[in-house]
Amino acid sequence: MIDLAVSIDAPGWSALGPGFADEDALAAALEPLVEATVAAGAGPGAAIEPGRPTELSVVFADNDTVQRLNRDYRGKDAPTNVLSFALTEAEEPDFPGAPLVLGDVVLALETVLAEAERDRKAPADHARHLVVHGILHLLGHDHMTDDEAEAMERIETAILARFGIADPYSDPPDSPPHPA
């Protein structure tokens, strides 16, 4: 069971559809996607145990917030589409029954919208993809090497397909190749 906290911290997310206007509705809509991601993505470094309560949060923010976080925590003074802050890397106290707190995923509205437009994707699907991507980072996945990137992309694509979301790494018909 996953306890998912959703926070809409920036105006404008409702432009992605009615499901993005209300935190409770968005949490309910994302829950199956989050559950599937955690189940499929429990990888290196993930301390997921069957039946153990698990918590994570997803914050729907704006570019300014994400740029500040990116600067303060990664030394990169620019917005990005999604940031993940894993809390499972620290030594966990051994309290029987204590939930596993995975961490936080933070999305940047303006970047999500710009990328969706550039890549001719539905903004809501792109946001869902970035939630999956961010959670996989919380679970220990990365894309620093080509092999890691390919493995992570395979997991993402398989999860998204279960929810009717097209492969985010394929180019739409009649489009130029995806920029690097």
PyMOL CGO cylinders between C-alpha atoms (Angstrom):
from pymol import cmd
from pymol.cgo import CYLINDER

trace = [
    CYLINDER, 0.00, 0.00, 0.00, 1.33, 3.39, -0.96, 0.3, 1, 1, 1, 1, 1, 1,
    CYLINDER, 1.33, 3.39, -0.96, 0.41, 6.56, 0.86, 0.3, 1, 1, 1, 1, 1, 1,
    CYLINDER, 0.41, 6.56, 0.86, 0.62, 9.18, -1.88, 0.3, 1, 1, 1, 1, 1, 1,
    CYLINDER, 0.62, 9.18, -1.88, 0.63, 12.87, -1.00, 0.3, 1, 1, 1, 1, 1, 1,
    CYLINDER, 0.63, 12.87, -1.00, -0.05, 15.21, -3.91, 0.3, 1, 1, 1, 1, 1, 1,
    CYLINDER, -0.05, 15.21, -3.91, 0.45, 18.95, -3.75, 0.3, 1, 1, 1, 1, 1, 1,
    CYLINDER, 0.45, 18.95, -3.75, -0.47, 21.42, -6.49, 0.3, 1, 1, 1, 1, 1, 1,
    CYLINDER, -0.47, 21.42, -6.49, 1.76, 24.35, -5.62, 0.3, 1, 1, 1, 1, 1, 1,
    CYLINDER, 1.76, 24.35, -5.62, 1.46, 26.41, -8.80, 0.3, 1, 1, 1, 1, 1, 1,
    CYLINDER, 1.46, 26.41, -8.80, -1.51, 27.77, -10.70, 0.3, 1, 1, 1, 1, 1, 1,
    CYLINDER, -1.51, 27.77, -10.70, -1.92, 26.49, -14.21, 0.3, 1, 1, 1, 1, 1, 1,
    CYLINDER, -1.92, 26.49, -14.21, -1.80, 22.74, -13.73, 0.3, 1, 1, 1, 1, 1, 1,
    CYLINDER, -1.80, 22.74, -13.73, -5.56, 22.63, -14.34, 0.3, 1, 1, 1, 1, 1, 1,
    CYLINDER, -5.56, 22.63, -14.34, -4.73, 23.38, -18.01, 0.3, 1, 1, 1, 1, 1, 1,
    CYLINDER, -4.73, 23.38, -18.01, -3.70, 19.72, -18.26, 0.3, 1, 1, 1, 1, 1, 1,
    CYLINDER, -3.70, 19.72, -18.26, -7.29, 18.66, -17.64, 0.3, 1, 1, 1, 1, 1, 1,
    CYLINDER, -7.29, 18.66, -17.64, -9.91, 18.52, -14.91, 0.3, 1, 1, 1, 1, 1, 1,
    CYLINDER, -9.91, 18.52, -14.91, -8.00, 15.80, -13.05, 0.3, 1, 1, 1, 1, 1, 1,
    CYLINDER, -8.00, 15.80, -13.05, -5.16, 18.24, -12.46, 0.3, 1, 1, 1, 1, 1, 1,
    CYLINDER, -5.16, 18.24, -12.46, -7.30, 20.87, -10.72, 0.3, 1, 1, 1, 1, 1, 1,
    CYLINDER, -7.30, 20.87, -10.72, -7.84, 19.16, -7.37, 0.3, 1, 1, 1, 1, 1, 1,
    CYLINDER, -7.84, 19.16, -7.37, -5.18, 17.49, -5.21, 0.3, 1, 1, 1, 1, 1, 1,
    CYLINDER, -5.18, 17.49, -5.21, -7.43, 14.70, -3.94, 0.3, 1, 1, 1, 1, 1, 1,
    CYLINDER, -7.43, 14.70, -3.94, -8.72, 13.84, -7.42, 0.3, 1, 1, 1, 1, 1, 1,
    CYLINDER, -8.72, 13.84, -7.42, -5.20, 13.95, -8.82, 0.3, 1, 1, 1, 1, 1, 1,
    CYLINDER, -5.20, 13.95, -8.82, -3.89, 11.69, -6.05, 0.3, 1, 1, 1, 1, 1, 1,
    CYLINDER, -3.89, 11.69, -6.05, -6.69, 9.20, -6.73, 0.3, 1, 1, 1, 1, 1, 1,
    CYLINDER, -6.69, 9.20, -6.73, -6.00, 9.31, -10.48, 0.3, 1, 1, 1, 1, 1, 1,
    CYLINDER, -6.00, 9.31, -10.48, -2.25, 8.86, -10.01, 0.3, 1, 1, 1, 1, 1, 1,
    CYLINDER, -2.25, 8.86, -10.01, -2.47, 6.10, -7.40, 0.3, 1, 1, 1, 1, 1, 1,
    CYLINDER, -2.47, 6.10, -7.40, -2.69, 3.14, -9.83, 0.3, 1, 1, 1, 1, 1, 1,
    CYLINDER, -2.69, 3.14, -9.83, 0.20, 4.56, -11.88, 0.3, 1, 1, 1, 1, 1, 1,
    CYLINDER, 0.20, 4.56, -11.88, 2.29, 5.08, -8.74, 0.3, 1, 1, 1, 1, 1, 1,
    CYLINDER, 2.29, 5.08, -8.74, 1.51, 1.57, -7.45, 0.3, 1, 1, 1, 1, 1, 1,
    CYLINDER, 1.51, 1.57, -7.45, 2.46, 0.05, -10.81, 0.3, 1, 1, 1, 1, 1, 1,
    CYLINDER, 2.46, 0.05, -10.81, 5.67, 2.06, -10.93, 0.3, 1, 1, 1, 1, 1, 1,
    CYLINDER, 5.67, 2.06, -10.93, 6.77, 1.03, -7.45, 0.3, 1, 1, 1, 1, 1, 1,
    CYLINDER, 6.77, 1.03, -7.45, 5.92, -2.62, -8.18, 0.3, 1, 1, 1, 1, 1, 1,
    CYLINDER, 5.92, -2.62, -8.18, 7.77, -2.66, -11.51, 0.3, 1, 1, 1, 1, 1, 1,
    CYLINDER, 7.77, -2.66, -11.51, 10.62, -0.40, -10.56, 0.3, 1, 1, 1, 1, 1, 1,
    CYLINDER, 10.62, -0.40, -10.56, 11.84, -1.73, -7.24, 0.3, 1, 1, 1, 1, 1, 1,
    CYLINDER, 11.84, -1.73, -7.24, 15.44, -1.82, -8.34, 0.3, 1, 1, 1, 1, 1, 1,
    CYLINDER, 15.44, -1.82, -8.34, 18.92, -1.15, -7.02, 0.3, 1, 1, 1, 1, 1, 1,
    CYLINDER, 18.92, -1.15, -7.02, 18.83, 0.44, -3.61, 0.3, 1, 1, 1, 1, 1, 1,
    CYLINDER, 18.83, 0.44, -3.61, 15.06, 0.14, -3.17, 0.3, 1, 1, 1, 1, 1, 1,
    CYLINDER, 15.06, 0.14, -3.17, 14.07, -1.22, 0.22, 0.3, 1, 1, 1, 1, 1, 1,
    CYLINDER, 14.07, -1.22, 0.22, 10.58, -2.22, -0.89, 0.3, 1, 1, 1, 1, 1, 1,
    CYLINDER, 10.58, -2.22, -0.89, 9.20, -5.11, 1.10, 0.3, 1, 1, 1, 1, 1, 1,
    CYLINDER, 9.20, -5.11, 1.10, 5.88, -6.76, 0.28, 0.3, 1, 1, 1, 1, 1, 1,
    CYLINDER, 5.88, -6.76, 0.28, 3.22, -5.45, 2.63, 0.3, 1, 1, 1, 1, 1, 1,
    CYLINDER, 3.22, -5.45, 2.63, 5.39, -2.67, 4.06, 0.3, 1, 1, 1, 1, 1, 1,
    CYLINDER, 5.39, -2.67, 4.06, 3.62, 0.68, 4.07, 0.3, 1, 1, 1, 1, 1, 1,
    CYLINDER, 3.62, 0.68, 4.07, 5.32, 3.08, 1.66, 0.3, 1, 1, 1, 1, 1, 1,
    CYLINDER, 5.32, 3.08, 1.66, 5.02, 6.85, 1.40, 0.3, 1, 1, 1, 1, 1, 1,
    CYLINDER, 5.02, 6.85, 1.40, 5.96, 9.35, -1.28, 0.3, 1, 1, 1, 1, 1, 1,
    CYLINDER, 5.96, 9.35, -1.28, 4.91, 12.79, -2.41, 0.3, 1, 1, 1, 1, 1, 1,
    CYLINDER, 4.91, 12.79, -2.41, 4.46, 14.38, -5.81, 0.3, 1, 1, 1, 1, 1, 1,
    CYLINDER, 4.46, 14.38, -5.81, 4.58, 18.17, -6.02, 0.3, 1, 1, 1, 1, 1, 1,
    CYLINDER, 4.58, 18.17, -6.02, 3.20, 19.98, -9.06, 0.3, 1, 1, 1, 1, 1, 1,
    CYLINDER, 3.20, 19.98, -9.06, 5.25, 23.18, -8.96, 0.3, 1, 1, 1, 1, 1, 1,
    CYLINDER, 5.25, 23.18, -8.96, 6.47, 25.83, -11.41, 0.3, 1, 1, 1, 1, 1, 1,
    CYLINDER, 6.47, 25.83, -11.41, 9.77, 26.57, -13.12, 0.3, 1, 1, 1, 1, 1, 1,
    CYLINDER, 9.77, 26.57, -13.12, 10.85, 29.10, -10.47, 0.3, 1, 1, 1, 1, 1, 1,
    CYLINDER, 10.85, 29.10, -10.47, 10.46, 26.57, -7.67, 0.3, 1, 1, 1, 1, 1, 1,
    CYLINDER, 10.46, 26.57, -7.67, 12.19, 23.79, -9.58, 0.3, 1, 1, 1, 1, 1, 1,
    CYLINDER, 12.19, 23.79, -9.58, 15.00, 26.11, -10.67, 0.3, 1, 1, 1, 1, 1, 1,
    CYLINDER, 15.00, 26.11, -10.67, 15.60, 27.10, -7.04, 0.3, 1, 1, 1, 1, 1, 1,
    CYLINDER, 15.60, 27.10, -7.04, 15.63, 23.45, -5.93, 0.3, 1, 1, 1, 1, 1, 1,
    CYLINDER, 15.63, 23.45, -5.93, 17.86, 22.47, -8.84, 0.3, 1, 1, 1, 1, 1, 1,
    CYLINDER, 17.86, 22.47, -8.84, 20.30, 25.25, -7.96, 0.3, 1, 1, 1, 1, 1, 1,
    CYLINDER, 20.30, 25.25, -7.96, 20.28, 24.60, -4.21, 0.3, 1, 1, 1, 1, 1, 1,
    CYLINDER, 20.28, 24.60, -4.21, 20.52, 20.80, -4.33, 0.3, 1, 1, 1, 1, 1, 1,
    CYLINDER, 20.52, 20.80, -4.33, 22.21, 20.01, -7.65, 0.3, 1, 1, 1, 1, 1, 1,
    CYLINDER, 22.21, 20.01, -7.65, 24.22, 23.14, -8.38, 0.3, 1, 1, 1, 1, 1, 1,
    CYLINDER, 24.22, 23.14, -8.38, 22.38, 23.69, -11.68, 0.3, 1, 1, 1, 1, 1, 1,
    CYLINDER, 22.38, 23.69, -11.68, 20.79, 27.14, -11.91, 0.3, 1, 1, 1, 1, 1, 1,
    CYLINDER, 20.79, 27.14, -11.91, 18.11, 26.26, -14.44, 0.3, 1, 1, 1, 1, 1, 1,
    CYLINDER, 18.11, 26.26, -14.44, 14.67, 24.69, -14.35, 0.3, 1, 1, 1, 1, 1, 1,
    CYLINDER, 14.67, 24.69, -14.35, 14.25, 21.07, -15.38, 0.3, 1, 1, 1, 1, 1, 1,
    CYLINDER, 14.25, 21.07, -15.38, 11.17, 18.98, -16.00, 0.3, 1, 1, 1, 1, 1, 1,
    CYLINDER, 11.17, 18.98, -16.00, 11.33, 16.78, -12.88, 0.3, 1, 1, 1, 1, 1, 1,
    CYLINDER, 11.33, 16.78, -12.88, 13.45, 16.46, -9.76, 0.3, 1, 1, 1, 1, 1, 1,
    CYLINDER, 13.45, 16.46, -9.76, 13.53, 13.53, -7.36, 0.3, 1, 1, 1, 1, 1, 1,
    CYLINDER, 13.53, 13.53, -7.36, 14.64, 13.72, -3.75, 0.3, 1, 1, 1, 1, 1, 1,
    CYLINDER, 14.64, 13.72, -3.75, 15.12, 10.21, -2.40, 0.3, 1, 1, 1, 1, 1, 1,
    CYLINDER, 15.12, 10.21, -2.40, 14.87, 9.77, 1.34, 0.3, 1, 1, 1, 1, 1, 1,
    CYLINDER, 14.87, 9.77, 1.34, 15.74, 6.07, 1.32, 0.3, 1, 1, 1, 1, 1, 1,
    CYLINDER, 15.74, 6.07, 1.32, 19.47, 6.63, 0.86, 0.3, 1, 1, 1, 1, 1, 1,
    CYLINDER, 19.47, 6.63, 0.86, 19.98, 7.53, 4.51, 0.3, 1, 1, 1, 1, 1, 1,
    CYLINDER, 19.98, 7.53, 4.51, 20.32, 4.90, 7.21, 0.3, 1, 1, 1, 1, 1, 1,
    CYLINDER, 20.32, 4.90, 7.21, 16.81, 4.00, 8.28, 0.3, 1, 1, 1, 1, 1, 1,
    CYLINDER, 16.81, 4.00, 8.28, 15.97, 3.29, 11.89, 0.3, 1, 1, 1, 1, 1, 1,
    CYLINDER, 15.97, 3.29, 11.89, 14.63, -0.21, 12.37, 0.3, 1, 1, 1, 1, 1, 1,
    CYLINDER, 14.63, -0.21, 12.37, 11.14, 0.41, 13.72, 0.3, 1, 1, 1, 1, 1, 1,
    CYLINDER, 11.14, 0.41, 13.72, 8.89, -2.57, 13.09, 0.3, 1, 1, 1, 1, 1, 1,
    CYLINDER, 8.89, -2.57, 13.09, 5.96, -1.55, 10.92, 0.3, 1, 1, 1, 1, 1, 1,
    CYLINDER, 5.96, -1.55, 10.92, 7.37, 1.90, 10.17, 0.3, 1, 1, 1, 1, 1, 1,
    CYLINDER, 7.37, 1.90, 10.17, 6.58, 3.06, 6.65, 0.3, 1, 1, 1, 1, 1, 1,
    CYLINDER, 6.58, 3.06, 6.65, 9.28, 3.33, 4.04, 0.3, 1, 1, 1, 1, 1, 1,
    CYLINDER, 9.28, 3.33, 4.04, 9.43, 6.97, 2.96, 0.3, 1, 1, 1, 1, 1, 1,
    CYLINDER, 9.43, 6.97, 2.96, 10.67, 7.02, -0.64, 0.3, 1, 1, 1, 1, 1, 1,
    CYLINDER, 10.67, 7.02, -0.64, 10.90, 10.80, -1.03, 0.3, 1, 1, 1, 1, 1, 1,
    CYLINDER, 10.90, 10.80, -1.03, 9.57, 13.58, -3.21, 0.3, 1, 1, 1, 1, 1, 1,
    CYLINDER, 9.57, 13.58, -3.21, 9.03, 14.07, -6.93, 0.3, 1, 1, 1, 1, 1, 1,
    CYLINDER, 9.03, 14.07, -6.93, 8.70, 17.69, -8.10, 0.3, 1, 1, 1, 1, 1, 1,
    CYLINDER, 8.70, 17.69, -8.10, 7.48, 18.70, -11.58, 0.3, 1, 1, 1, 1, 1, 1,
    CYLINDER, 7.48, 18.70, -11.58, 7.87, 22.11, -13.27, 0.3, 1, 1, 1, 1, 1, 1,
    CYLINDER, 7.87, 22.11, -13.27, 4.72, 23.25, -15.08, 0.3, 1, 1, 1, 1, 1, 1,
    CYLINDER, 4.72, 23.25, -15.08, 6.22, 25.53, -17.73, 0.3, 1, 1, 1, 1, 1, 1,
    CYLINDER, 6.22, 25.53, -17.73, 8.89, 23.00, -18.68, 0.3, 1, 1, 1, 1, 1, 1,
    CYLINDER, 8.89, 23.00, -18.68, 6.35, 20.17, -18.84, 0.3, 1, 1, 1, 1, 1, 1,
    CYLINDER, 6.35, 20.17, -18.84, 4.12, 22.24, -21.13, 0.3, 1, 1, 1, 1, 1, 1,
    CYLINDER, 4.12, 22.24, -21.13, 6.99, 23.38, -23.36, 0.3, 1, 1, 1, 1, 1, 1,
    CYLINDER, 6.99, 23.38, -23.36, 8.35, 19.85, -23.76, 0.3, 1, 1, 1, 1, 1, 1,
    CYLINDER, 8.35, 19.85, -23.76, 4.90, 18.45, -24.50, 0.3, 1, 1, 1, 1, 1, 1,
    CYLINDER, 4.90, 18.45, -24.50, 4.34, 21.08, -27.18, 0.3, 1, 1, 1, 1, 1, 1,
    CYLINDER, 4.34, 21.08, -27.18, 7.82, 20.58, -28.67, 0.3, 1, 1, 1, 1, 1, 1,
    CYLINDER, 7.82, 20.58, -28.67, 7.41, 16.80, -28.77, 0.3, 1, 1, 1, 1, 1, 1,
    CYLINDER, 7.41, 16.80, -28.77, 3.72, 16.90, -29.77, 0.3, 1, 1, 1, 1, 1, 1,
    CYLINDER, 3.72, 16.90, -29.77, 2.60, 14.95, -26.71, 0.3, 1, 1, 1, 1, 1, 1,
    CYLINDER, 2.60, 14.95, -26.71, -0.47, 15.35, -24.58, 0.3, 1, 1, 1, 1, 1, 1,
    CYLINDER, -0.47, 15.35, -24.58, 0.69, 17.46, -21.60, 0.3, 1, 1, 1, 1, 1, 1,
    CYLINDER, 0.69, 17.46, -21.60, -1.17, 15.23, -19.12, 0.3, 1, 1, 1, 1, 1, 1,
    CYLINDER, -1.17, 15.23, -19.12, 0.56, 12.13, -20.53, 0.3, 1, 1, 1, 1, 1, 1,
    CYLINDER, 0.56, 12.13, -20.53, 3.93, 13.87, -20.40, 0.3, 1, 1, 1, 1, 1, 1,
    CYLINDER, 3.93, 13.87, -20.40, 3.32, 14.81, -16.75, 0.3, 1, 1, 1, 1, 1, 1,
    CYLINDER, 3.32, 14.81, -16.75, 2.38, 11.20, -15.95, 0.3, 1, 1, 1, 1, 1, 1,
    CYLINDER, 2.38, 11.20, -15.95, 5.53, 10.00, -17.67, 0.3, 1, 1, 1, 1, 1, 1,
    CYLINDER, 5.53, 10.00, -17.67, 7.61, 12.37, -15.55, 0.3, 1, 1, 1, 1, 1, 1,
    CYLINDER, 7.61, 12.37, -15.55, 5.92, 11.10, -12.38, 0.3, 1, 1, 1, 1, 1, 1,
    CYLINDER, 5.92, 11.10, -12.38, 6.93, 7.55, -13.37, 0.3, 1, 1, 1, 1, 1, 1,
    CYLINDER, 6.93, 7.55, -13.37, 10.45, 8.74, -14.24, 0.3, 1, 1, 1, 1, 1, 1,
    CYLINDER, 10.45, 8.74, -14.24, 10.80, 10.55, -10.92, 0.3, 1, 1, 1, 1, 1, 1,
    CYLINDER, 10.80, 10.55, -10.92, 9.60, 7.58, -8.90, 0.3, 1, 1, 1, 1, 1, 1,
    CYLINDER, 9.60, 7.58, -8.90, 12.07, 5.30, -10.66, 0.3, 1, 1, 1, 1, 1, 1,
    CYLINDER, 12.07, 5.30, -10.66, 14.82, 7.65, -9.51, 0.3, 1, 1, 1, 1, 1, 1,
    CYLINDER, 14.82, 7.65, -9.51, 13.48, 7.35, -5.95, 0.3, 1, 1, 1, 1, 1, 1,
    CYLINDER, 13.48, 7.35, -5.95, 13.76, 3.58, -6.34, 0.3, 1, 1, 1, 1, 1, 1,
    CYLINDER, 13.76, 3.58, -6.34, 17.43, 3.77, -7.29, 0.3, 1, 1, 1, 1, 1, 1,
    CYLINDER, 17.43, 3.77, -7.29, 17.28, 3.86, -11.08, 0.3, 1, 1, 1, 1, 1, 1,
    CYLINDER, 17.28, 3.86, -11.08, 19.41, 6.30, -13.06, 0.3, 1, 1, 1, 1, 1, 1,
    CYLINDER, 19.41, 6.30, -13.06, 20.37, 7.10, -16.63, 0.3, 1, 1, 1, 1, 1, 1,
    CYLINDER, 20.37, 7.10, -16.63, 24.01, 8.13, -16.37, 0.3, 1, 1, 1, 1, 1, 1,
    CYLINDER, 24.01, 8.13, -16.37, 25.11, 5.46, -18.87, 0.3, 1, 1, 1, 1, 1, 1,
    CYLINDER, 25.11, 5.46, -18.87, 23.46, 4.25, -22.08, 0.3, 1, 1, 1, 1, 1, 1,
    CYLINDER, 23.46, 4.25, -22.08, 22.71, 0.87, -20.50, 0.3, 1, 1, 1, 1, 1, 1,
    CYLINDER, 22.71, 0.87, -20.50, 21.07, 2.49, -17.47, 0.3, 1, 1, 1, 1, 1, 1,
    CYLINDER, 21.07, 2.49, -17.47, 19.06, 4.83, -19.70, 0.3, 1, 1, 1, 1, 1, 1,
    CYLINDER, 19.06, 4.83, -19.70, 17.85, 1.98, -21.90, 0.3, 1, 1, 1, 1, 1, 1,
    CYLINDER, 17.85, 1.98, -21.90, 16.84, -0.10, -18.88, 0.3, 1, 1, 1, 1, 1, 1,
    CYLINDER, 16.84, -0.10, -18.88, 15.00, 2.81, -17.29, 0.3, 1, 1, 1, 1, 1, 1,
    CYLINDER, 15.00, 2.81, -17.29, 13.25, 3.67, -20.57, 0.3, 1, 1, 1, 1, 1, 1,
    CYLINDER, 13.25, 3.67, -20.57, 12.09, 0.05, -20.98, 0.3, 1, 1, 1, 1, 1, 1,
    CYLINDER, 12.09, 0.05, -20.98, 10.54, 0.09, -17.51, 0.3, 1, 1, 1, 1, 1, 1,
    CYLINDER, 10.54, 0.09, -17.51, 8.89, 3.49, -18.10, 0.3, 1, 1, 1, 1, 1, 1,
    CYLINDER, 8.89, 3.49, -18.10, 7.51, 2.48, -21.50, 0.3, 1, 1, 1, 1, 1, 1,
    CYLINDER, 7.51, 2.48, -21.50, 6.06, -0.79, -20.15, 0.3, 1, 1, 1, 1, 1, 1,
    CYLINDER, 6.06, -0.79, -20.15, 4.38, 0.95, -17.21, 0.3, 1, 1, 1, 1, 1, 1,
    CYLINDER, 4.38, 0.95, -17.21, 2.94, 3.74, -19.34, 0.3, 1, 1, 1, 1, 1, 1,
    CYLINDER, 2.94, 3.74, -19.34, 1.62, 1.27, -21.95, 0.3, 1, 1, 1, 1, 1, 1,
    CYLINDER, 1.62, 1.27, -21.95, -0.48, -0.38, -19.22, 0.3, 1, 1, 1, 1, 1, 1,
    CYLINDER, -0.48, -0.38, -19.22, -2.24, 2.97, -18.83, 0.3, 1, 1, 1, 1, 1, 1,
    CYLINDER, -2.24, 2.97, -18.83, -2.70, 3.66, -22.54, 0.3, 1, 1, 1, 1, 1, 1,
    CYLINDER, -2.70, 3.66, -22.54, 0.12, 6.21, -22.70, 0.3, 1, 1, 1, 1, 1, 1,
    CYLINDER, 0.12, 6.21, -22.70, 2.26, 6.09, -25.84, 0.3, 1, 1, 1, 1, 1, 1,
    CYLINDER, 2.26, 6.09, -25.84, 5.98, 5.40, -25.72, 0.3, 1, 1, 1, 1, 1, 1,
    CYLINDER, 5.98, 5.40, -25.72, 7.44, 8.77, -24.69, 0.3, 1, 1, 1, 1, 1, 1,
    CYLINDER, 7.44, 8.77, -24.69, 10.74, 7.96, -26.40, 0.3, 1, 1, 1, 1, 1, 1,
    CYLINDER, 10.74, 7.96, -26.40, 9.33, 7.35, -29.87, 0.3, 1, 1, 1, 1, 1, 1,
    CYLINDER, 9.33, 7.35, -29.87, 8.87, 10.19, -32.31, 0.3, 1, 1, 1, 1, 1, 1,
    CYLINDER, 8.87, 10.19, -32.31, 5.31, 10.99, -33.41, 0.3, 1, 1, 1, 1, 1, 1,
    CYLINDER, 5.31, 10.99, -33.41, 4.58, 10.26, -37.08, 0.3, 1, 1, 1, 1, 1, 1,
    CYLINDER, 4.58, 10.26, -37.08, 5.80, 12.92, -39.52, 0.3, 1, 1, 1, 1, 1, 1,
    CYLINDER, 5.80, 12.92, -39.52, 8.10, 14.57, -37.02, 0.3, 1, 1, 1, 1, 1, 1,
    CYLINDER, 8.10, 14.57, -37.02, 11.79, 15.31, -37.09, 0.3, 1, 1, 1, 1, 1, 1,
    CYLINDER, 11.79, 15.31, -37.09, 14.02, 13.14, -34.90, 0.3, 1, 1, 1, 1, 1, 1,
    CYLINDER, 14.02, 13.14, -34.90, 13.77, 13.79, -31.17, 0.3, 1, 1, 1, 1, 1, 1,
    CYLINDER, 13.77, 13.79, -31.17, 16.38, 16.36, -30.07, 0.3, 1, 1, 1, 1, 1, 1,
    CYLINDER, 16.38, 16.36, -30.07, 19.18, 15.05, -27.90, 0.3, 1, 1, 1, 1, 1, 1,
]
cmd.load_cgo(trace, "trace")
